[in-house]
């Protein structure tokens, strides 16, 4: 038997195995079991570094704060030396709204060897870890 015939036979065997022995995976009438609510939801802290994001913050931050999460969750916006009032705008957007609590902080100038955004992320993670969350979500102010 030639190499081409062996390759064809191997391919045929693989396809037959997938079609007949793998639980009919291609069928669209098979569904996952219904989701059930967990007994307790994990705690989550969201870290948002922001520098000069006042233009996009009114669209992104309220959507983040309005998340309906049944567990404990909190948002930390780290103002990385903005000159357009990003921190004050974030506080104003959170004031009087329900939803996730917001903490706005500014870490100041980064130490030697650090860049601004990475310093802001590190600072935000340190703030979040003080709350002992089970999960950290790192996002950006313009998403």
N, C-alpha and C positions, 0 to 999 in steps of 0.2 A: 504494500500500500504506500502511496506517495505521501509526501508532507502535506500537500494540499488536501488530500482525502482525510488525513488524520485531523487537520485543522477544522475541516468541515464537520467531521464526526464529533469533535470536541465541542464545537459551537452549537451543534444540534442538541447534544446532551445537556449543555448548560441551559439552553432555552427551554428544553423539556422540563428540566429540574425547576426552573423559575415558574413556568406555567402550571405545572401539576403538583409540585411539592411545597410550594411556599405560601400556601393559604389563599390562593387566588387574589393576590395583592392588587391586581388591576381592577377589581370590581368596585364600582362606585356606590353600590348599595350598602357596603360595609362601613360602619361608622364607629368612631371611638365611643367608649362608654360615656355617659353623661358626667359632666364635671360635678364634683361635690365641693362644698365650701370647706376649707380647712378649719380645724378647731381653733387655731390661733394664727393670725397673720404675722409675718415677720416685720420687724421694725426696719424702716428705710430712711436714710438721710440723703438728700439730693444736694450736690455741690455744683454751684453755677459760678464760674469765674466770669467777670464782666469788666471790660474796659471800653469806655466811650460807646455804650450801647443804648443810649437814651432814645435813639430813633426807632429801634426795633423792640425795645423792652415792653412798650404798651401792648404789643401783639403776642409776645412770647411768655412773659411772666404771668399774666392773669390766667393763661391756659394751663400753666404748670401748677399754679396755686389752687386752681379749681379742680384738680384731680380728686376723684372720689375713691379714696383708698380706705378700706375698713380697718386697717392696722394703724400703728403709730408711724407717722411720717412727718418730716420737717424739711424745709428748704433753706439752704445757706447760700446767699449771694455774696460773693467776695468781690468788692469793688477794687480793681487793680489800678488805682491811680487815675481814675477818669477825670476828664476836664469838662465834661458836659453834664454833670449832675446825675450820673447814673444811679448812685447810691440813694440820693434823696428821692429820685423818681421811683425807685423800687419800693422804698418805704411808703410813699404816697399811694402807689398802686395796690399795696397790701392792706392799707388802712381801711377799716370799715367793711372789708370783705370777709366772708367765711372762707373755709377751705384750709389748706395746709398752712401752718405757721411759717413765717419768714424771719430769718435773722440776716441782717445786712452788716457786714464788717469790712474793714479796710486794713490789710496787713502792713501797710507802709512800704517803704522802698525795700526791694529784695537785697539780701546780703550778697557779697561778692560770690560769683560763680552761679548765681541763680538768674533765670530770665523771669520777666514779669508774670506771664501766664502760669508757668510751672510753680512759681512761688505762691501765686493766688490759689492754685489747686491744692498745693501742699497745706497751705493755711486753712483752706476750707475743709480738707480731710481731717486735720487736727481738731477743728471745731466740731465736726460731725462725730468723730470718734469719742469725744467727751460725752456724747449722749448714748454711747454703746449700741449702735445700730447693728442689726444682723446683715444688712446690705447697704452698700454705698452706690448711688447712681451719679455718675459724672456726666454732665451735659454742658452745653454752652448757652450763652444768653441769646444768641441769634437763631436758635433752633426751636 
